[in-house]
């Protein structure tokens, strides 16, 4: 949205809410809802981002399992804000990336070119525990958060870039965003940019949008398509988005549509969610015949412990989490509400690929869920604050597939008084605890209760040989005859802590060994 010589577009609800089922078709109005196309800025312009209309009421989504929650929390104050003169701060996307929490959000800097909405970046390097959001998000060296992405004059996003959703896959950061070149009907579309560091971005596809409005139907709400939320699960990029022109959207344009593709640009292998599940389609502007939620501006997260997607959207009492199975065909759990004030769409605290963080000491039974959202409206949404809770009492490791995903990278005591390291859904039985501690992301002092039986794929005994190749890297030869790759640091640790002798082999000799999974 804008207060200087900019034009932006933003959907805004100014009257009563509507309660409806999470499956979009079943919706009942309980009060008049007026969608205001203009929360105008001082120059008479409209804003780009959307907000909530016709939200799903908590407890009405038809879920079959009620989830327990505890440790409800909120930040003591604002966790992020733009520089002096920034009129608004909203629509964040939050990533736990190594030891840091990183956040990108929509703001507007007078110093940025061109005049319009900008995407701002900040990092919280404080000790935030599981959520990584203990302190404030700041710019480099603790300074003012920096603008990292702005409009591209002459292109579809010539004036405005907003609603970021950032994930990181195989070392590449992907920024999905809403772009607009001005204040025209159906002007909003979704773009993609990539980065190696999350700060310097390059537009993909010659700067063309990856998704435009479907234009199935014309409504009074002429926002178009935008507000992307993306997660990466089992090789698929899942995109949830708003399209006010979609056939299955509501009378006011509310509705969330779903696409998935193995291609981050959604240019090939594309599937769209329809009434009967995902079906192959030729392009991103196919008929939008099925919407999963009656809402604007959501965020998306895969929860390994629940084996389900969580879609965060705003309702009367705060941020509701509606859960869907991996095919978006059922809602296996009742919704959960993160209570508190809100003004604009939520940003879930997620892992780089858009998954829920794991609970450090109870990965099988607890899901920490935190969200950052604008909590105050003073002529525009601002005051980004953190709210959260823990979902507890979950039996997330009761089956083999889920246990392998949830505990991947964890080490724990084995039944043989050795240690088990979970790698790619199986166990590596490690003779020495000190070695397991160095290889694992986290170490559990006790084996989880009701843990599914995972197969023992290999044993890492004391003295297991290390192999080095001039071009292929380094690895350890385990008792299964496979060569398991290691990082440089891990190879040095094994040499010292495991009494593993190392030898250099040719590239051809290296490739003659069957390849095992990576240990780091």
ZAVEXMI-530000 format. One line per 8 residues: number of its first residue (from 1); for each residue x, z, y of C-alpha. Coordinates in pm, whole numbers, plus 32768, in hexadecimal, padded with zeros to 4 digits. Layout:
N
NUM	X:Z:Y ~ ...;
***
This chain:
520
1	8000:8000:8000 ~ 807C:7FD7:8162 ~ 8081:806D:82BA ~ 8168:7F74:835B ~ 8142:7DFB:8377 ~ 80F4:7DD7:8208 ~ 7FCA:7D84:813B ~ 7F7C:7E2D:7FF4;
9	7E5B:7E57:7F09 ~ 7DE6:7F96:7E65 ~ 7CAC:7FF3:7DA3 ~ 7C1F:8141:7E10 ~ 7AFF:8218:7D96 ~ 7A50:82DB:7EA9 ~ 7916:835E:7E04 ~ 78AA:8400:7CC0;
17	7953:83C4:7B70 ~ 78C0:831C:7A42 ~ 78DB:83AB:78E3 ~ 7903:82B6:77C6 ~ 7991:8290:766A ~ 7AF9:8224:763E ~ 7A7F:80E5:759A ~ 7A23:802A:76D3;
25	78D3:7FA1:766B ~ 782E:80F6:7652 ~ 7812:8174:77B7 ~ 7701:8238:7866 ~ 76F2:826C:79DB ~ 76A7:83CD:7A4B ~ 76C3:8394:7BBE ~ 76F4:8283:7CBD;
33	7850:81F1:7CCC ~ 78C0:812B:7DF8 ~ 79FD:8062:7DDD ~ 7A9F:803E:7F2E ~ 7B7E:7F0B:7F47 ~ 7C20:7F83:8083 ~ 7CB9:80D5:80AD ~ 7D4D:8024:81DB;
41	7E97:8074:827C ~ 7ECA:8099:83EF ~ 7EF6:7F23:8414 ~ 7DB6:7EDA:8355 ~ 7E6A:7E6E:821A ~ 7E0A:7EC3:80B7 ~ 7EE4:7F59:7FAA ~ 7F67:7ED1:7E63;
49	7F3F:7FEB:7D6A ~ 7E0A:8054:7CAE ~ 7D71:81A3:7C67 ~ 7C6A:822D:7B80 ~ 7B0B:81AD:7B5B ~ 7A16:81F6:7A42 ~ 7B03:82E4:798F ~ 7AD4:8355:782B;
57	7A65:84BE:7815 ~ 7B3F:85A2:7741 ~ 7AA9:85E7:75EF ~ 79D0:84AD:75F4 ~ 7AB9:83B2:7551 ~ 7A3C:83E0:73ED ~ 7B7E:8479:736A ~ 7B73:8525:7218;
65	7C7F:8632:7240 ~ 7C89:8734:7355 ~ 7DE8:877B:73D2 ~ 7E63:88D1:743D ~ 7F20:88F6:7584 ~ 7FEF:8A06:7626 ~ 8102:8A3D:7728 ~ 803E:8995:783E;
73	812F:8967:795F ~ 8165:88C9:7AB1 ~ 8288:88A4:7B9F ~ 82AC:899E:7CB9 ~ 82A1:8888:7DB7 ~ 82DD:8718:7DF9 ~ 83DC:867E:7D08 ~ 8413:8535:7DBF;
81	83D0:848E:7F0C ~ 844B:8363:7FC9 ~ 8527:8368:80FA ~ 84B8:83BE:8258 ~ 838B:82F7:82C0 ~ 8321:8293:815E ~ 81A4:82A4:8179 ~ 815A:82C6:8008;
89	81F2:8311:7EB3 ~ 812E:82C8:7D77 ~ 8115:8209:7C2A ~ 8255:8293:7B8C ~ 82FA:8237:7A41 ~ 83DF:8342:79B0 ~ 84F0:831A:78AA ~ 85C8:841C:77F6;
97	870E:8358:77E3 ~ 882E:8417:774A ~ 8861:855A:780A ~ 8798:84E5:7937 ~ 862E:84AE:7990 ~ 8603:836D:7A57 ~ 84D2:830A:7B21 ~ 845E:81D1:7BD4;
105	8329:81D5:7CB2 ~ 826D:811D:7DC3 ~ 82BE:8169:7F2D ~ 830F:80B3:806F ~ 844B:80C3:813F ~ 8460:8040:82A2 ~ 85C5:7FD5:8258 ~ 856A:7EFE:812B;
113	852A:7D89:8140 ~ 842D:7CF0:8134 ~ 8321:7DD1:81C9 ~ 8245:7E45:80AB ~ 8245:7F24:7F79 ~ 8397:7F82:7EE6 ~ 8402:801B:7D9C ~ 84D6:8150:7DD5;
121	85C2:81F7:7CDE ~ 8637:835D:7CB2 ~ 86E3:842C:7BA6 ~ 86C2:8598:7B41 ~ 880A:8603:7AA5 ~ 87A0:8770:7A89 ~ 8762:882C:7948 ~ 85FB:87D5:7901;
129	85F0:8833:7792 ~ 850E:874D:76CB ~ 8465:86B9:77FC ~ 85A0:8683:78C9 ~ 84E1:86C4:7A09 ~ 854F:881C:7A79 ~ 85BB:87B9:7BD5 ~ 8591:86A4:7CD4;
137	85CC:8532:7CB0 ~ 86CF:84C4:7DAC ~ 87A3:8399:7E00 ~ 8917:836F:7DBD ~ 89DB:84AC:7E04 ~ 889D:8573:7E40 ~ 8833:849E:7F68 ~ 86F0:83EB:7FBF;
145	865D:831F:7E9E ~ 86BE:81B3:7EC1 ~ 85F0:8075:7ECB ~ 8656:7FA7:7D9B ~ 854B:7E97:7D98 ~ 8484:7DEA:7EAB ~ 83BE:7CAD:7EE9 ~ 844F:7B53:7EB5;
153	83E2:7A7B:7FDF ~ 8345:7935:7F76 ~ 82F6:79AB:7E15 ~ 81BF:7A41:7D76 ~ 8248:7B9B:7DD1 ~ 82B2:7B34:7F2D ~ 8241:7C71:7FE0 ~ 81ED:7D81:7EE9;
161	8281:7E16:7DAC ~ 81DC:7F4D:7D1F ~ 815A:7FFE:7BE4 ~ 82A6:7FFD:7B25 ~ 82BB:8034:79AE ~ 8423:804B:7930 ~ 84A3:8054:77CB ~ 85FC:8024:7733;
169	8631:7F61:75F0 ~ 8785:7F0B:7558 ~ 8837:7F70:7698 ~ 875F:7E9A:7780 ~ 8673:7F30:7880 ~ 8527:7E79:78AA ~ 845B:7EA7:79E8 ~ 82F0:7E38:79D8;
177	8241:7E43:7B28 ~ 811C:7DCA:7BFA ~ 8178:7CC1:7CF9 ~ 80B9:7C21:7E16 ~ 810C:7B2F:7F30 ~ 8001:7BA9:801F ~ 7E96:7C09:8046 ~ 7DE3:7AF5:7F89;
185	7CD9:7B07:7E7E ~ 7D63:7B28:7D1D ~ 7EC3:7B2E:7DAA ~ 7F51:7C3C:7CC7 ~ 8017:7BDB:7B90 ~ 8115:7C81:7AAB ~ 8289:7C35:7AC2 ~ 83BD:7C91:79F9;
193	8521:7CE2:7A60 ~ 864D:7D53:7990 ~ 877A:7E2E:79D7 ~ 88AF:7EBB:7934 ~ 88A8:8002:79F7 ~ 8742:8034:7A6D ~ 87A2:8003:7BDA ~ 880A:7E97:7C04;
201	86F1:7DB2:7B91 ~ 86D5:7C40:7B49 ~ 8583:7B95:7B33 ~ 8539:7AF1:79E4 ~ 84A6:7999:79AF ~ 851C:7908:7AFA ~ 844E:7A0D:7BAF ~ 8300:7995:7B28;
209	81FD:7A95:7AB3 ~ 81DA:7AD8:7940 ~ 8063:7B18:7969 ~ 7F61:7AA1:7A65 ~ 7DEF:7AF4:7A85 ~ 7D24:7A61:7967 ~ 7C09:79FA:7A55 ~ 7B04:7A20:7944;
217	7A05:7A97:7A43 ~ 79F4:7ACC:7BBB ~ 7996:7C26:7C39 ~ 798C:7CCE:7D8B ~ 7AD8:7D74:7D31 ~ 7BD3:7C5A:7D64 ~ 7D0C:7D27:7D15 ~ 7D7D:7C48:7BF7;
225	7E75:7CB5:7AE9 ~ 7F76:7DC9:7AFD ~ 7FC8:7F37:7ABC ~ 8094:7EF5:7981 ~ 80F4:8003:7884 ~ 81E9:7FA0:7773 ~ 8276:8043:7637 ~ 8351:7FBE:751D;
233	82E8:8019:73B9 ~ 836C:7F88:7272 ~ 83F0:7E4C:7317 ~ 82B5:7E0D:73E6 ~ 8297:7E22:7560 ~ 813C:7EAB:75AF ~ 80AA:7E60:7707 ~ 7F74:7F11:778D;
241	7EF6:7E8E:78DC ~ 7DD7:7E6C:79D2 ~ 7D25:7D22:7A0E ~ 7BF3:7D36:7AEC ~ 7B9D:7BCF:7A89 ~ 7B9C:7C1B:7913 ~ 7A5A:7BD7:7859 ~ 7A4E:7D35:77C2;
249	7A9C:7DEE:7906 ~ 798A:7EBC:79A7 ~ 78B0:7E5A:7ACA ~ 79B5:7EEA:7BB5 ~ 7ADF:7E49:7B05 ~ 7B4B:7F7E:7A42 ~ 7BD3:7F44:78E6 ~ 7D1A:7F4B:7827;
257	7D89:7E22:7755 ~ 7E9E:7E18:764E ~ 7F9D:7D0E:75ED ~ 80C7:7D27:7505 ~ 81F0:7C48:74BC ~ 834E:7C5D:7426 ~ 83BF:7BB1:7567 ~ 83EE:7C99:7695;
265	8376:7B7C:7777 ~ 823C:7B49:76A5 ~ 828B:79DA:7686 ~ 8283:79B5:750A ~ 81E9:7A57:73D8 ~ 80D3:7AD6:74BA ~ 7FA6:7B96:7436 ~ 7E7A:7C14:74FC;
273	7D9A:7D36:74A0 ~ 7C3A:7CB9:745D ~ 7B01:7D5D:73D3 ~ 7B85:7D2E:726F ~ 7CEF:7D8C:72AC ~ 7E28:7CD2:731A ~ 7E16:7B58:72FC ~ 7F18:7A4B:7352;
281	7EE9:79A1:74A4 ~ 7FA2:788C:7557 ~ 7FD0:7930:76A9 ~ 7F9E:7A68:7779 ~ 7E6D:79DF:782E ~ 7D8F:79C9:76FB ~ 7C26:7A41:7702 ~ 7C26:7BB9:7737;
289	7B0A:7C0E:764C ~ 7B5F:7D78:75FA ~ 7BC7:7EA0:76D1 ~ 7C2E:7FF0:7641 ~ 7BED:80D4:776A ~ 7B0D:80D4:7899 ~ 7C1E:812A:7992 ~ 7D1D:80AE:7A8C;
297	7E93:80FC:7A98 ~ 7EF5:8199:794A ~ 803A:81E7:7899 ~ 808E:81AE:772B ~ 815F:8275:7632 ~ 8196:8267:74BA ~ 818E:83C0:7418 ~ 824E:83BC:72CF;
305	81D8:8515:7266 ~ 806B:84A9:7283 ~ 80A8:8345:720C ~ 7FD7:82D6:7334 ~ 7FDF:8247:7492 ~ 7F86:8329:75B5 ~ 7EED:8281:76E5 ~ 7EF5:835A:781F;
313	7DE3:831D:791D ~ 7D47:83E7:7A32 ~ 7BFC:849E:7A06 ~ 7B43:85A5:7ACC ~ 7C1B:86CD:7A5F ~ 7D71:8628:7A55 ~ 7E28:8538:796E ~ 7D78:84F3:7825;
321	7E39:8481:76F3 ~ 7D6B:839F:7613 ~ 7E09:8358:74BF ~ 7DFC:8212:73FB ~ 7E8A:81B0:72AB ~ 7F98:80A3:72AA ~ 7E8F:7F8F:7295 ~ 7DBE:8020:73B1;
329	7C96:801B:72C2 ~ 7C47:8190:72A9 ~ 7C77:82D0:7372 ~ 7D03:83C4:726E ~ 7D12:84F0:7359 ~ 7C35:8585:7464 ~ 7CB6:8555:75C7 ~ 7D96:8657:766E;
337	7D8B:86A0:77E4 ~ 7EB6:86FC:78BE ~ 7DFE:87AD:79D3 ~ 7E50:87B6:7B44 ~ 7E2B:86EE:7C84 ~ 7E6C:8579:7C84 ~ 7E4B:844C:7D67 ~ 7EDC:8326:7CAD;
345	7F42:82A9:7B55 ~ 801B:8389:7A78 ~ 817E:8353:79FF ~ 81C6:83E8:78A9 ~ 831F:8479:7864 ~ 8399:8397:7749 ~ 84CC:8335:7681 ~ 8578:81EA:76D8;
353	8495:8123:75EE ~ 835A:81C9:766F ~ 832E:82D1:7561 ~ 82D4:843F:7584 ~ 83FF:852C:759A ~ 843D:8603:7467 ~ 8424:877D:7474 ~ 8585:87FB:7449;
361	853C:891D:735D ~ 83F2:88AB:72C0 ~ 83FA:872F:72AB ~ 82F6:871E:7195 ~ 81F2:8805:722E ~ 8206:87EB:73AB ~ 81EA:86CF:74A6 ~ 825A:8719:760B;
369	818D:8648:76FC ~ 81E3:863A:786D ~ 8164:8558:797E ~ 81C7:8518:7AE7 ~ 80B1:84B1:7BD4 ~ 8057:84AA:7D43 ~ 7FA2:85EE:7D90 ~ 7F42:85CD:7EFE;
377	7EA3:84C9:7FD9 ~ 7EFA:84CE:8148 ~ 7E8C:8370:81B4 ~ 7F3E:82FC:8076 ~ 7F98:838D:7F1F ~ 80D6:845C:7F1F ~ 8170:85A6:7EAD ~ 81ED:854A:7D52;
385	81D4:8682:7C7A ~ 8207:86C9:7B09 ~ 80F7:8750:7A22 ~ 810B:8787:78AD ~ 80B0:8837:776B ~ 8117:884A:75FE ~ 803F:87C2:74E5 ~ 8071:88B7:73C7;
393	800C:88F3:725F ~ 8054:878D:71F6 ~ 80C6:8739:7095 ~ 819B:8614:70F8 ~ 8289:8607:6FD0 ~ 8193:8614:6EB0 ~ 81C6:84AB:6E44 ~ 830B:83F5:6E07;
401	82EA:82E3:6F0C ~ 828F:83CB:7026 ~ 8392:84D2:6FC7 ~ 84A2:83CA:6FCB ~ 8442:835B:7129 ~ 8411:84B6:71BB ~ 8552:8549:7131 ~ 8635:841C:715D;
409	8785:849D:71D8 ~ 873D:8606:7179 ~ 880D:86D3:7084 ~ 878B:87FA:6FBB ~ 87EF:88CF:6E90 ~ 87C9:881D:6D42 ~ 8756:88BD:6BFB ~ 88BF:88A6:6B7F;
417	895D:8981:6C8E ~ 89DC:884D:6D3B ~ 893C:879C:6E67 ~ 8847:867D:6E73 ~ 885F:857F:6F8D ~ 872A:84A2:6FBD ~ 878B:8335:6FF1 ~ 8696:8210:6FE7;
425	858E:82CD:6F23 ~ 867C:8355:6E1B ~ 8777:846F:6DF1 ~ 88F1:846E:6DFC ~ 8963:85AA:6D48 ~ 8A8F:862D:6E0A ~ 8B7A:871E:6D5D ~ 8BFE:87CE:6E93;
433	8B13:8862:6F98 ~ 8C0C:882D:70B1 ~ 8C08:86B8:7066 ~ 8A8D:86A9:7064 ~ 8A86:875E:71B2 ~ 8B63:8655:724C ~ 8A98:8531:71C4 ~ 893E:85BC:720F;
441	887C:85AC:7354 ~ 87F2:8706:7307 ~ 881F:8806:71F1 ~ 8705:88D7:715F ~ 8762:8A29:70D0 ~ 8645:8A16:6FD7 ~ 85AA:88FA:6F15 ~ 844C:88AC:6F9F;
449	8328:8929:6ED0 ~ 8252:8826:6E1E ~ 8365:8725:6E4A ~ 8325:85EA:6D81 ~ 8429:859A:6C7E ~ 851C:849F:6D11 ~ 8607:83E0:6C2B ~ 877A:8431:6C2E;
457	8817:82E3:6C85 ~ 8984:834D:6C78 ~ 8A76:8471:6C81 ~ 8B81:84B0:6D82 ~ 8C7F:857D:6CC4 ~ 8DBB:8615:6D4D ~ 8ECE:8514:6D5D ~ 8DE7:83E4:6D63;
465	8EC4:82BD:6DCF ~ 8EB9:822B:6F2B ~ 8EE3:80B4:6F59 ~ 8F4B:7FFF:7096 ~ 8F2A:7E8B:70DE ~ 8FC9:7DD8:7206 ~ 8E81:7D35:726D ~ 8D69:7DD2:71A1;
473	8D9F:7F3B:7208 ~ 8DBA:8077:7138 ~ 8CF4:811A:7022 ~ 8CF6:8210:6F04 ~ 8CD8:81AA:6D97 ~ 8BD8:8288:6CEA ~ 8B94:82C4:6B7A ~ 8A85:81B7:6B72;
481	8B91:80B0:6BA7 ~ 8B0F:8050:6CFF ~ 8BD0:8052:6E43 ~ 8B1D:8124:6F4B ~ 8B89:80D1:70AE ~ 8C07:81DB:71A1 ~ 8C53:81F5:7312 ~ 8DBB:821D:737C;
489	8D7D:838B:73CC ~ 8CD8:83CF:727D ~ 8DF3:832A:71BE ~ 8EEB:8410:7268 ~ 8E14:853F:7217 ~ 8DFA:84E4:70A8 ~ 8F6F:84B4:708D ~ 8FA7:8613:710E;
497	8E7A:86D8:708C ~ 8E3F:8628:6F3F ~ 8FAB:85EE:6EDB ~ 8F58:847C:6EC8 ~ 9084:8396:6EB3 ~ 9065:824E:6F6A ~ 90EC:80F4:6F22 ~ 90D4:7FA3:6FCC;
505	903A:7E7F:6F0F ~ 900E:7D12:6F64 ~ 8EC4:7C91:6FEB ~ 8E85:7BD8:6EA6 ~ 8EC5:7D12:6DDA ~ 8DDD:7DD6:6EC1 ~ 8CC4:7CD9:6E91 ~ 8CE8:7CED:6D16;
513	8C53:7E4D:6D15 ~ 8AD8:7E72:6D11 ~ 8A66:7EE3:6E69 ~ 89C5:8036:6E91 ~ 8907:80BA:6FC1 ~ 89BF:8133:70F3 ~ 8A20:82A2:710B ~ 8A4D:8285:7283;
***
